[in-house]
């Protein structure tokens, strides 16, 4: 995708929002590098994954990401032979357990969510290396005594040496001469050395090595000469222990390095799972829906909301009101702002949409909403729009939005726009979406209009989908002469001077400059003079143009009504198909249960629902004439109709449930499933 457009549409902010929903750093890193794709197969696959994850989360089925860390740097170091520290290996073990749990979860949900279940193929089994590391160190990263026989023997010798040193020190502490010079009656340790806390004034009364003095210089910590030989022996043993620990760590690191390729692949797959998890959470949190993708270039957004504005308004609502004048009082409750949804379509009856209206009227927001939602869909994200919204898979989204004046390149706003337009026209294809803001602005209106018409003609010849905004009056009539173009207007409240953001396809928007000037109290004589100049310059509007505009508007309203009816029909059909599928699955499950009951023999284990699913029983005897069975549950035996028994080999989700009233079977007719 065009990187310049990604910047104009603030796609980086969307990446950060998605990353905030990830469970661990693996998914956050992948979300920060998320890119739209132009591959229809990939987009459909990722959309299906997001939908399955959203469905799973809605059913309170969430992947267990606890304990998963980004250990890829450690694994790569192990792969090239570097030694990992014990704490790093402990973190690796925690992640290996998390990988195992996530792999088991993917397999478990695979029946209900097959696309998620398919991700389990890329998750390896690392039980052997996990057991090898856990046999040598605990969860805190401390090497266990039984990590090797040599280490166990060294640590026994260390314990014995420490015990002998402590016995000597305890004898010294019982001596009156020693007690007299101590700051407090006990020995302590400085590093690995046992020392006595001697008062500064008595430093010369005991032989030994000074290892530290207190901050106040009143206490000197001395290792007595009497334990010097034992301390040297202890230091030697500790050096042997350290050497053996390093040998064990090198061995464990090598074990991890042997599975590095498979482990790195598993982490990449789980990073993808975490990204899907983030996409699913984001979708549910902001009430998003999967778009209906197509390859015919049809774009039809219903109730579309700008995702960044919606996130911003939500964050603002969370911020508490600020104090007034340094007092404890606060301002009035902040007004909750909401994003006004828009309905817009392209590629059905026309390929170009020319949006007009006043400044700050919402034209640019509509433009950005269409572009950003297209990029969201092609990144595998659901979109903030009503169900049934359609989007094509564009090969590129190309935008020219905002003031791009460049002081460094000595380019004016107009020059920058023209340079960008050249770039767009060079890259655009029949499968591209082109977004241009304020076409023809920044130069003489007549020349801007002529240039704008020429650019529109070029976009028309390319055959791309294009949306442009403009203030130039001559461009507002372009759609009258081109059947592949249509006008649209953004709604504006003259009374409050605020945009209403709604897009009305088929209308021509007015700049309303004179009305806005009057509301802003520009002197009335100036407004009257401007109105005279305006009427002289425009002349009288042709009635044929007004009639044509009304006909186009009426046709668009009829088309919108037809689209809404079609969307409702599609939703109804999808619901009916779901009900039919449920009925068919239930029928199959009923048949399996009936077959299993017919094969029951004494000794088979069964469940009697009225006694509870957690109390299985055993068939003692079957009476085929009475169609009953004697079932032992605990120490009691019960005679139960065979039709009430559930053979224990039947899965819980296959057990037939009592039909709701009215029954599903009775409420469905064959007419419901045919046109």
N, C-alpha and C positions, 0 to 999 in steps of 0.2 A: 504494500500500500504506500501511497505517496506520503513521505515523511512530513512535508510541509503542511499537508492537510491534517495529519495527526496532531501537529502542534496547534493549528488554528482552531480545531474542534476540542482542544484540551483533553486529548485522549490519555495523557499522563495522569491527570487527576482521576480519571475513571480507573486506571490501573491501581492507583493507591487505595481507592475505595474497595475494589475487589480484594486486594491484598489484605486489607484489614479484617476480612471474613475468613481468611485461611487459618488452619489450626496450628501450623508450625512454620518454621522458617523455610522449609522446602517449598511449600505452596506459595508463600509470600514472595520468594525469589522468582518463581515461575510467573506469578501474576504481574510482577514488576516488568517482565519482559514479554507480556502478552501482545500479540499482533493479530490483526484481522487477516484472514486467508481468503484467497479468491478461488479455492478448490471447492466446488459444490459438494463433493463426497465427504471431504473433511468437515465442512460446516454442518452438514446434516448429521454426521456421526457425533460431533461434539454437542450439538443441540439436543440430540437424543440422550446423551449422557447427563447433561444438565437437567433435563426433564426427569430422568429416573432418579437422580440425586434429590431433586426437590420433592418428588413423590415419596422417597424413602424418609426424608426428614419430616415430611408432613405426617408420616405414620410412626414417628418417634423411633425410626431405625437409623442410627447415626454411627459412622465409622469410628472405631476406638483409636484415636490418634495419640493417646496419652503415652509419653515416654519416647516418642519419635523425635530424633534430633538430626540435624544435617551433619552427618559424620563423613561426608565425602572427602574433605581434606585429610582426615586421619586415614581413611581407607586408601587413598592415593599414596600417602607416605608409606603405609604398610606394603603397598604393591611394589614400591621401589627399594624396599629393604630397610627403611628407617625404623628405629625402635620407638614404639608408643609408650607413654607413661601409664602407670596403673590407672590413674583417674580417667585417661582417655579410653582405655580398654573397658572400664566400668561403664562409661557413657555409651560405648559401642554395644555392650551387652544389653543395656536398657533399650537401645534402638532395635537390636535384633529381636528382642521379645515383642516390641511393638510391631515389627514387620510380620512376625508370626501371627500375632493377633489380627492384624489387618488382612493378611492372607486368608485366615480362617473366616473372617467376617465376609470377605468378598465371595468365598465359596458358599457360605450359608445363605446369602441373599441372592445368589445367582439364579435360583429358580424363578423368583418374583421379579428380579431386576437383572435380566440377562446381560445387558451391556456392561453394567458394573461388575457382574460376576466374571465377565471375560477378562477383566483387568488382572484377575488372580493368576492368569497364565504367566504374566511377567514378574511375579513375586516368587523368589526362590525360597528353598528350605535351608536354613542355616543352624539346624539343631546341633549338629556335631561341633561346630566351632563355638556355639553358645555354651555347650556343656564343658568343652575344654577350658574356656576362659573362666566359667563359674567354678570349676574345680580348683582354681588357683587363686582367685581373689573374690572378695565380697563386694556388696553393692556400693560401699564407700571407697572402693579402690585400694583396699588394704590386702596385701599378699597373705594368703592363709599359710599356717604352719605346715599343713600337709600338701602344699604345692609341689614339694619334692622331698624325698627322704633326706637328702643332704641339707636342705634348709631346715627341716625339722630337727636334725641333729645339732646344727649350728645354734638354733634358738634355744635348745635345751642347755647347751654349754653357756650361752649368754645369761640365761636365767640363773644358772649355778654360780657364775662369776659375780653377778649382781647380788646374789644372796650372801656370798662371802664378804663382799665389800660392805654391805649393809650391816652385817654382824660386827665387823670391825668398827664401823661408825657408831653403832649403838653402844659398844663398850666404851668408846671415847666419850660419848655424851653422858655416861654415868660417872665419869671422872670429875671430882670437884674442881680440879684445875681447869678443865675444859669448860665446865659450866660457867665458871667465873668470867671467861672472856667472850662468851657467846652473846649475840644480840637477841636471839630467841632460841629456845631449847629444841632444835631439830636440824637435821641436815636437809639439803635441797639439791637441785640439779641445775647446772648451767650447761646447756647443750647436752652432751652425753656424759658429762663429768659430774661425779658426786662431790659436793663441796659443803663446808661449814661456814655459817655466817658469823664472822669474827668482828668484834668492835675495832674501830680504827686504831685506838690507843694501844691495843694488845696485839697488833700485827706481828711483832717480832717474837711473840711467846709461843708460836707454833710453826713448825717447819712444813713447807708445802708450796704449791704453785698458786698464784693469784689468777683467777679467771674472770673476775668482774668486781666492780665497786658499785655501790648504790648511787642513786642520783644525788643524794645529800652528802656523799663521801663519808658517811658515818659508819658504813658497813663494808667489809672486805670479804669476798667469797673465795675461800681457800680450799684447794684440794690437798688434804694432809699427805705428808710423805709416807705415812703408814699404809696408805692404800695405793700408792703410786704404781707399784708392780702389778697389783690387781687391775688398776685402771688401764695400764698398757695392754694387759691381756684382753680386757674387755674391748678396747679400741680395735685390737687385731681381729677379734671375733666379729665385731660389727662390720669391719671392712670385708670379711669373708661373706657375711650375710648380704651386704650390698652387692657384691659380685654375683652371688647366686641369684639374687632378685633380678638383676639385670639379665642374667642368662634366661630366667623364666620369662621375663617380659619380651625378650627377643624371640623366644619360642612361640609365645602367644601371638605376638605381632605377625610372625610368619604364618601362623594358622589363619589369621584374618586376611593376610595378603593372598593366600591361595584361593580364596573365594572372592577376591576383589572385583573381578569383572561382573560376576553374577550379582554381587551385592550392590555395585554401582548401578547396574541396570534396574534392580529392584527399587532402589531409592528414587531413580528417575520416574519409574511407574507410580510410586506412591506420591511423588511430588505432583504428578498429573492428577492423581486421585484427590489430593488436597486442593488443587486448583478447581476441580469439579465440585468439591465440597464447598469451596468459597463461592463459586458461581450459584450453586443451589441455595445457599443461605442468603445471598444477596437477592436472588429472585424472590424468595419467600418474604424477606423483610420489606421489600418495596413493591410487592404485589405485581410481579412481572409475569409475562406469559411467553411461551415459545412462538415465534412467528411462523407462518406458513411460507415455506421457501419455494421459489419457482425459478425456472430458467427462461421465462418469457419476458423478463424485464418489467413485471407488474409490481408496483409499489402502492400499497393501500394501507395507510395507518389510521386506526380508529382509536380515539382517546389517547393519542401519543403524548407523553410527558418528557420534558427535558431532564435526564437523570442527574446531571450535576446541579441544576437548580433545585430539584427535589431534595437532594442530599443537603444542600446548603440551607434550605428553609428548615429542614428537620434539625440540623445542628444549631441553628439560631434559636429555635424553640426550646432547646435544652439549656441554653445559657440563661442564668438568672438575671433579672433586671438589675441595673446598676444603681448605687446610692445617689441621692440628690444632695448637693451642697455639703458633702461630708457628713451628713446626718445618717441616722439609722433608717430613715424613711427611704422607700424605693419608688421608682417611677411606676406608672400604671402598667398593668399587665401587658406584655408585648403582644401585638396582634399576630395571630398565627397565619402565616402566609402559605398558600398552596399554589402548585403549578396548574395553570389552566390547560387542560388537554386540548389537542387539536386533531381535526380530521383532515387528511390530505391524501390525494392519490395521484399517481403518475404512471404512464405506460399502459393505461387501459384504453382511453379514448384519445389521449394526446401524450406527447413525449416531452413537451416543454411547458413550464408553468411560470408566468410572469406575475410576481407578487408586488402589489403597490399599496401605499398607505403613508401616513405621516411619519416623521422621525419619532423614535422611541415607541413606535406602534407595535412592535413585536415581529417585524419582518425577519430580522436577523436571528431571533430566537427560533422561529419556525424553520429557517434555513439550517441552523445548527442541529435542531432536533432531528430532522430528516437524515442529515449526514451522520450524526453520532449513533442513532439507532441502527443505521445500516452497518456501521462498523462494529457495534456491539453484537449484532446477530452473526456477523462473519468472524467474530472472536469466540463463538460458542456460548455467548451470554443470551439469556432471555431479555426481552425488551419491555420497558414500561408502557404498555399499550393494551387495548382490549383484545380478548381472544379473537382469532380469525384475521388479525392483521397480516398482510402479505408483504414479503420483501424478496427481491431477486438477489442472486449472488453476483455482485458487481466485480469486475476485474480490477477496478480502481475507483476511488472517490477523490475527486479533484476540486478544491475549493479556493476561492479568492474572496476573503472576508476581512473587513476592517481596514484601518488606516495603516498602510505598510510603508510609510515614508522612510527613506534610508538616508541619514545624514552621512554615514560612512561612505556610501557610494554616490553621494551628491544626486540622489534621485528624489523627485517630487512624488507626492501621492499618486498622481496620474501616471507618471512614468513607471512606478513600481507596479501599479495595476496592469499596465500594458505588458510589462515584462512577464508578469504572472499569467496573464491571458495567453501569451505566446507559448508558455510552458504547458498550459492546460490543453490548448489546441493541438500541440505536438503529441501529447500523451493519450488524449481521449480516444476511445473506441466506441463501437456500438453497444458494448456492455458496461460502459462507465457511467457514473453519476457525477454531473458537474454542478457545482453550487457557486453562483456569482452574486456578490452583494454590491448594491449601488452601481449597477451598470451605467456607464456613460457619465459618471460624476467626475468632477475635478477638472473639467474643461468647458469650453463654450457649449451651451445646451444644444444648439443646432448640430454642431459637429459631433457632440457626444451622442445624440440621437442617431445620426447617420452611422457612426462607428458601431453603436449598439446593435442596430438592425443588421449590419454586416456580420457581426459576431454571432447573432442569433441565427442568421442564414447558414453560417458555417457549422454551428452546432447541429442544426437541422440536417445538413448534408451528411454529417458524421453519423447521425442516427442515435446518439447517446440520450440518456435521460438527463434533463437539465432543469434547474430551478434558478431563476434570477430575480433580484429585487431592483426596483428603480423608482426614481421620482420624476423622470423625464416623461412629459405628457405624450410625446410622439411614440414612445415605446409601448405605451398602454394600449395603443390600437394595433399593435403588431399581430395579436392573435386573431383580429378580424380578417386578416388577409392570409393566414396560414392555418389550415385545418388541423395541423399537428401541434398547435400551441393553444394555450388557454390562459385567461386572466384569473387572478385571485386577489382578494383584498383582506387586509387585517383589520379587525374591529377596533375602534378607538372611541373613547368617551370624551366628547367635547366639553361636557360640563366639568368633569374632574381633571381633564387633561392627562388622563391615564389610559394606557393601552388595555384592551380586553383580551388580546392575544389570539382570539379565535380567527381561524382562516375560513373565508367564504370563497369557494371556487366558483367562478362565473361572474363575480363582481369586479368592478374597477375601483380601487381605493383612491381616495382624494387626499391630497397633502394637508388640506384644512389650515393652511398657513394663516389666512385672514381671521378665521374663527379663533385660532390659538392666540394670535396677536391681540384680538379683542378681549379674550379672557385674561390675558396678561396685562390689560389696561394700557395698551398703546393708544395714543390720542385718536379719537374717532375720525377727525378730519383726515388723518394719514391713512386710515383704513379705507375710508370712502374714496380717496384719491387712488389708492392701490386697486380697489375694485373696478374703477373706471378704466384704468390702464389695462387691467386683466380682460375686461369685456371687449375693449378695442383690439387687443392682441389676438384674442381667441376667435372673435366673430360668433355667429349664432351656430349652436350645435345642430348638426343635420338630424332630422327626425328618423331617417333610415338607420343611422348608427344607434340611436336610442332603442329602436325596435329590435335591431339585431342583438344588442346587448341584453335586452330583456328575454329574447328567445333563448340565448345561450345560457342565461341564468336559470330560466325555467327548466331547460334540458338538464343542467347540472343538478338541480334539486331533485328531479325525477331519477337521475342516475344514482344520487346518494341514497335515496329511498330504496332503490332496487338493491344497492350494495348492502344496506342494513338488513333488508329482508333475506338476502342470500346468506349473510353471516349468521343470522338467527336460524335459518334452515340448516346450515352446516353444523351448528352447535347441537340442534335437535337430533340430526342424523348421527352425530358422534355419540350422543347420550344413548340413543336407541341401539347403536351398534355395541356399545359397552354393555347394555342390559342384555342383549342377545348373547354376547360372549359369556357373560356371567351365567346365564341360564343354561347354555350349552355345557359349560364346565361343571355346573351343579348336577346336570343330568348324567354326565360321565361319572362323577363321583358317586352319585346314587347307585349307578349300575355296578361300580366296583364294590361298594359296601354290600349290595345284595348278593353278588357272586361270592364274596368272602363269607357271608353268613351261611350260604348253601354248603360251603366246604368245612364248616365247623365240626370238630371232633372232640370227644372227651380229652381233657388235658390242655386244650388250647386256652390261651389267656385272652380275656375280653374285658371290656369296660361297660358298666351299666350306668348310663348318664344320670339317672335319678339318684344314684348313690354317690355320685361325684366322679369326675374324671381322674382324680388323684388316688382312687381306690380300685385298682385293677383286681379282677377275680379270675377264677379258673373254672372251666366247664367240667362238671362232674358227670352229667348224663344228659342226653338229648332225647326228647319225645317228639318224633316226627309227626305223629298223628295229631297231637295237641299243639304242635308248633311251639313248644316251650323247651326251656333248658334249665337244668338244676345247676346253679352257679355258686361256688364257694367264695365268699368274700370274708377274709379274716377267719374267725372260728364259726361263722354262721353260713348256712346254705339257704339260697333263695330260688324259688321257681319264677322264672322271668320269660316273657314272650321273646322268641328268637328275633322278632322284628325290632326289639329294643336293645339288642346287643351290638356293640361296636367291636369287631375283632381288632386286637391290639396292633396288628401289622398295618392298619390303616392310619395315615398321617392325620394329625389333629386338624389341619386345614382342609382335609377332604371329608371330614365328618359332616353329614347333612345337617343343616340347621333348620329349625322350625321356621316355616314361611311367615313373613310379616303379613299383616292384614291391610289391604287385600293381598292375596298371594301373588307372587311374581308371575307364576304360570297363568293364573286366571286373568291378570291385568294386561297381559300381552296378547296382541292379535297379529296374525300374519300381515294384515294391512299396515301395521306399524313399520314394517321393514321393507316395503316396496313402494315405489313411486306410483 
